[in-house]
Amino acid sequence: MIAPAVLTSFIRYPWPGNVRELENACERIAQTCTCDTVRVGCVPVSVLFHKYSEDHQPIIETHGHPSAVSLDDRLREVESNLISWALKVSSGNKSKAAELLNIKRSTLGDRIKKLELGHLEAAE
C-alpha cells in the first residue's frame, strides 16, 4: 500500500530526470522500506523537499489533523526506517549496519533499545 501523502509528493514533484529518476526513486523505496505501507519516511528527501516546489511546503502525514505534526514522531519514524533498512541490508550484522549508518556500533545498540526494535535483531 502507499500512503496518500506519498502519492501527493510524487504528483507534486516535477521529475526533471523523467522516467529514469522516477524509476530510481521507486527502486530505492523498494530496497529501503520495511513497512507494509510506503510512508513519507520511506520517500527520498529530494522528492519531499525539492527546489521546484511552488509553496515550499513539505508533504507531511498528519493522520487527519493538518495542524498536528510531531517532529519527534517523524524523526523516530525515519530513524526506525533507516535502522531497519541497515539491519536488513547487513543481514542483522550490527557492526556492518552501524557502518552503513555512519555511527558507532554502541550507538546503534542504544538506538535499537530506545526505539524498541529488538524484534528486528531476533528476526535477522
Helices and strands as residue ranges (DSSP letters): H 4-12, H 18-32, G 40-42, H 45-48, H 71-89, H 94-101, H 105-114, H 118-123
